[in-house]
Amino acid sequence: WHSNSCTWSNTISVTNCGSFYVYELSMPPVCAARYCTNTPSILQTTTTTTTSNILK
């Protein structure tokens, strides 16, 4: 909590569950406070796996 500016610093935990994220947030420092965020720019990645079957 920084003076009277309604901002505070906190550590959170984020888990990537494939198609969604799970956020573990702690309680705000005062009961009237809320968490707000901006929409993040998430880089999409693609993984390709190639297998070959060899018949003898």
N, C-alpha and C positions, 0 to 999 in steps of 0.2 A: 504494500500500500504506500503510495507516494504522496505525501502531504494531503492536499485537498483536490487532487486532479482526477479522482475516480479511476485511476489506473493502478494495476498491481502486477507483479511478476509471479509466475507459478510454473512448476514443472508438471507436464502431462505425459501420459503414455499413449502411444498410437500403435495399433496392431493392424497390419494389412491382411485382410481376410479374403484376398482374391478380387471379388467384385465389389467389395465395400470395405470401409475402415471402421474400427472400433476405437473410440476415444475414452480414456479414463481421466476424468476431471475431478479435482478436489473441490470442496465447498468454497464458495467465494468468501472473502474476509468479512463481509457484512451481509445480512440476510436480504437486503434490497438490491444487491448487485447481481448482474447476469453476465454470462459469457457471450461475446459477439465476435464474429470472424468475417473475413472477406472470403469470397469464393477463390480457392487456390487454383493455380495453373498446374495441373497434373499432367506430366508427360506420359503419354501412352507408350508402352513398349510391347513388342511382339516377340515371342520366343517360338522358334520353329525347330522341331525335332524330326530328323529324317532317319528312317531305318531301312535296311535292305535285307531281304531274305534270300539266301543262297541255297538253291536246291541241288543236291548231288545225285 
